[in-house]
């Protein structure tokens, strides 16, 4: 297993693959209902060529996560991280137990940068102590960050 951070490196010879449970979802209200003929049950797929990933750093709405059986459902207006292929974008939910540590190491810094940037946009006059108080309450795959995580993420901003 490799980190998604390898997508940041220049290497045309690599092919990154993934597998997991997926469900169809609309990205905006205009597309709602166009997938009525598609399966609404989670399906296991294997993705054979991951080209990149994306995250909207300007928006920081907490994802409300609901588990039903072994499947993940994202509720509300959260803007999660996506992986991209030549054919689709896939929302990254909760990683498998085997991949969780690798993914958390990769995702943690992106989530922290998202928190900093979105906070600066939302409250440009916010004092550091007030930001830190809120920052220490966010959830990053089941673990809250600490102040050192914030300073370690400065190089990504």
Protein Blocks (a to p, Z undefined) as FASTA:
>chain_A
ZZfklmmpgcfkbccddddddddddfbfklgojlmmpcfbdcddddfbdfbdcddfkbcc
dcddddehjbccdedjddcdddddfkbccddddddfklmmmmmmmmmmmmmmmmmmmmmm
mmmmbcfklmmmmmmmpceehiacdfklmmmmmmmZZ
